[in-house]
């Protein structure tokens, strides 16, 4: 099974989770990077991030190489901004055909919950099969064993669903 973990990270919590998942699945990784970076570490990150989500922006991304047909499983990871997924993920989805793919989703947040984010991603990716969801409270702040246990459960779910095909 060939897999890839595609993610955007602002302050590295999503990157941390993506790397753990990729290592456990022996998957490729693709970090999405906007040409114009969002601010970090201050209140302005909430303003710019929220504004970008509310106005449904699709920032230009640094050049990346991705061919969906090369993968049996695509895992998409995002921080949650204004209750939903980030604009760089929006750009990626709009630039790539993910029709009829098996997809797993994960989110990282500081406690707001992933319900709206996962609902919107599931709707956006309705031509694909979403096989697993993972909700992580900031992996940079939560005990590593808690994050690892959730990731193990996520990977077990993925493995079971992939065997069903």
JOGI-V571152 format. One line per field, one symbol per residue. burial: I if it has 24 or more other ideal C-beta (glycine too) atoms within 12 Angstrom, else O. Layout:
burial=???
This chain:
burial=OOIIIIIIIIIOIIIIIIIIIIOOIOIIIIIIIIOOOIOOOOOOOOOIIOOIIOOOIOIOIOOIOIOIOOIIIIIIIIIIIIIIIIIIIIIIIOOIOIOOIIIIIIIIIOOOOIOOIIOIIIOIIOOIIIIIIIIIIIIOOOOOOOIOOIIOOIIOIIOOOIOOO
